[in-house]
Amino acid sequence: MYHYRECGLPNVYLANGYREIETPHGRGVAIEDVHGLYKVIAKELVNTKPVLSGPEVKFIRKFLALTQAQFAHLLGVEAQSVRRWEKLPRAPRQADRSVRLMARDILRDIDLPMEKLLEKLTKAHAPKRYQYRHRDSDWLPVREAA
């Protein structure tokens, strides 16, 4: 069992998928498919953990390759809030829920290139204009042609 502290979380252990190697700087460990490992860790955190800790919020943000400012913008908060959450033993309830919802949405499309993913999220949060038309005593939304 390898205690994988390098991911920034204190409780991650690998049963396999790693090998010890010699480097010019001493002994090291090579992890197979780090991105795949981090994806599984992120999914487990958002789907099974009762309350996210600060380090877990930070892990999710870093896995998504977002700065604190970018993460804050997508969540609709100040970057200072994200910095504070990442230092707490437990994320505030509203932050926990927001991070989970956003992470689940992103993880569903995680294989998109990051630029496309950020573009999709930015568009999702852009102000929209809703139009309605009254017809036959009912109000109906006007759907834009695709």
Helices and strands as residue ranges (DSSP letters): E 2-3, G 5-7, E 13-14, E 18-23, E 26-31, H 34-48, H 54-63, H 68-75, H 79-85, H 93-108, H 114-125, E 132-135, E 138-141
